[in-house]
Amino acid sequence: MLVNVGLVRLGLRVAHPLFSYRSVALRRCLTCSRCAAVMVEPIFRLDCGISSHMPPRSKLIAPRICLSSSSASSGGSDNPDNSDPPSSASESPPSPPASPDSTVNPQMALSTQNVPENYPVVPIIAITGAPLFPKFVKMIEITDEKLMNLLRRKIKLNAPYAGVFLRKSSTEQPDVVHSLDDLHRIGTFVQIPEWDDLGSKMRILVIGHRRIQLVRQVDENATNTGDNTGSSFRNKRNNLVRRAKRAAAAFTGHDQSQCISSTSEADSTGGDELAAGSVGSVPEQEAPVSSPVLMGETVNVYHDPYETTQELKALSAEIVKTIRDIINLNPVYRENVLAMLQAGQRVADNPVYLSDLGAALSGAGEPDELQSVLEEMDIRQRLRLSLGLVKKEYELGRLQQQIGREVEEKVKQQHRRYMLTEQLKVIKRELGLEKDDKDTIVDKFRSRLKDLTVPPAVMEVIDEELNKLGVLDNHSSEFNVTRNYLDWLTTLPWGVTSEEHLDLASARKILDEDHYGMEDVKKRILEFIAVSQLKGTTQGKILCFHGPPGVGKTSIARSIARALNRKYFRFSVGGMSDVSEIKGHRRTYVGAMPGKIIQCLKKTKTENPLILIDEIDKLGRGWQGDPASALLELLDPEQNANFLDHYLDVTVDLSRVLFITTANQLDTIPEPLRDRMEMIEVSGYVEDEKLEIARRYLFPQSAERCGMTDDRMQVDDGALLRLIKQYCRESGVRNLQKHIEKLTHGDRFWWFVNKLVHVTLDSIMASSSCVKQIVRKVAYQLVNAEKEPPIHVNTDNLASYVGHPVWITDRLYEANTPPGIVMGLAWTSMGGSVLYVECTSKQPFKPSKSLPSSSADSSSDSDTEEASTHKGSLQLTGSLGDVMKESVAIAHTFAGLFAASGAPCPVDGQLQNQLSPEEAETARQFLRHTDLHLHVPQGATPKDGPSAGITMVTALLSLACQKPVRPDLAMTGEVSLTGKVLQVGGIKEKVLAAKRGGISCIILPETNRKDFDDLAPFIKENLDAHFVNHYNEVFRIAFS
């Protein structure tokens, strides 16, 4: 192992195998010679930076002791508080650092070190909260990596000094300083006697010595200059360097000139350079502006000269007295401060230290106030500032003591009350006047079960839990879990049912009072009541009301509960994705509770309530389970007699519960769940029904909510019909209710405004400027006003209440529809609607020259031949779904075949072609060779479903034959490739949409005749319905 040593400052370079740790002679020279030990270590460590190649520190004679004995003594301890500034004595050189291989106790290493009087270049440590005063100790935690490395380097160089300055504002990293403007310029010069290096952070204990002022930022490699250790120190270093050279030459056995390359200038000046370099003679450089502030140049700050006057003595005595009062109030300061004041130290005779002591002990002062004490150089003013801080601290201590007494007195009273209460309980228990808490709880649970018919299996579980509760400690967590479990078990209505009303006439009356129409729903409920009368008992039923929003699905369930005299409970499962909401949580979880069904039984206190499960088609599914699968057990009449909740863990009979669910569409309900429910369709309302609902229900309810009487507003039937046709065309009446509330609320508002303006003008005329008088007069006239003429709403002023109409016209095409435009009927979750299908060609069509033609132009013939060879395309727009796209493809194929066959239609029981051969050939070529574009308006609305097949075929044939369709015709039905018209759904909603759109003729599949026959007579009134099996019947009706 070779050591390549570069003696940079001496101008020497040694590269020889004898500089090895295995060399006995070199080791003997290093370990036995005191001078060699002192000389070699500084050269190798400070100048060469390869201290890891040195022998272990334990085998060297202590170089620190040798250097400290040979170096010049320091200038004595620092006393910056003297009135006269000290002389500019030179700083003692720092002792050589210890080797990294050794372990040195920092307290022992710095115990004999003296603090230099002048140490201008120091690391900058920023703190927040309060400044550090001289002669005081503070623990600081540092997290900045650069600052920690700098402090480690300074500590290893035995220069553990720094400057502590207070930040002007608090930050997340207080020890990172980006600019000197972030710091107060007056700080404290500190010594670091103890430190704890934790790797990611560093805790240091600092002792303040004197006040310093920060002048400027310097580079972190800059050190203190101007030190002079004397010529004896330099001469000794020069001699040691020469002896090292001679030792190296003697070990090699060669001529010194062959081993060590040197010059006379290097030999003569090397010692001087080393001596100068050992004390850090490095030029100071300004640090980059963008770099963080790590080192700074400082100057000592001295206070102004002062005389010990009577005012100074009075201020000092007042500070001492206040500090003694603080000690009496707050015992926290007793051990430290009282020891200083009573240990024979005359603090009152040292106003400099006393002012710093008062400021340092003050925890009530703001950072700027404490910094002002540190920056004040006038001792008299500094004492005044310190006195103000200790006075504030004293007042804070008095307030704390007062609050402490009040809290302590309150706690004592509560404790005394608690002790007396416990003693009273024990006395009553001994006298038999009161039972134990657990006995009281058990008696309460058993008293609940007296009038209940609890199943044996459940009673066995209750007895077991009661016995378990008796042996548990009142303060244990298991006690609360068992008590809550027993509370749920004993509050359920075991065997309790409400008496049902099975009177058909009464039920019919209640249903008619609450709802208009809905004959299907009312009929099914009356059938349920009749069956219950015949059987003499009622069983649970699962009904599902499905239909568009706003038609009264939820409200009819409440009316059914009132008609049957059953308790009503509703919960919505829309968006629910947690099975625990239905089945409950396990008791092992914190905050566990039963599901909604058990909560319903506890709230209704009966076993036969009516439970409405709203929005069952909007169930969610997530990582917490599938609620739809959990509802399978709940909504199955064969299984819900033994419903098992996860929390109760006992079976509950739900066979007597009447379950009603609501949904807007059935496609999203799982098939197994749909199979367990009886589906009842609640369709939308026509105009006549909406008009009657508005008169009977909506207007009275809205008037009652806004505090109006029925005779305050009159609305014409014409205004109501316009409101229904042009504002509220949806299937339900929810939007109609909102518009009626606009009428009543707007009327009430303007009536109040008119009254307020009238009364205000009267008050102004009477020179009344009091707002309270105006308000009182308005309230009096509103309450005691004479009967005002009612407000009349008609078709002329309707827009002033509800705004402009939403739908101006009933249909997109009013009079005659052009070829290629056909009206269809659609059905969505919002109800039925009219849907147009538009078809057009992208370029003019010219028939083939094989057909008779009046034109003999050659150019026309060439264009015709080119068109006959072109294969047409079909472009689709309007947000069509996959099912509708397939319907378009089928319609395009069938339309070409149907046109080529001449459009045979049944006439008097026989098929007759409706197109001549020329027309049939033209239509066939048109559909085959023309680029077509089929569009369904309202493209922002997604559309899908198998009910527009015949509408699309009719649109294509109308464009191909250039024949318009009847303007009052609408149709629905799916078509097959052979022309069969297939069954579709939503007949009632589609018929209602046709009625709202002013359609007088509709085409429906023959298989849907039964659905049309079930409609109410007033819906079928003035409506010509045609039922078809094949498309040839559609063609005849559409183009007749």
Summary of the structure (lengths in Angstrom):
residues: 1040
radius of gyration: 51.2
end to end distance: 114.1
largest distance: 141.6
contacts: 3196
relative contact order: 0.05
helix: 47%
strand: 15%
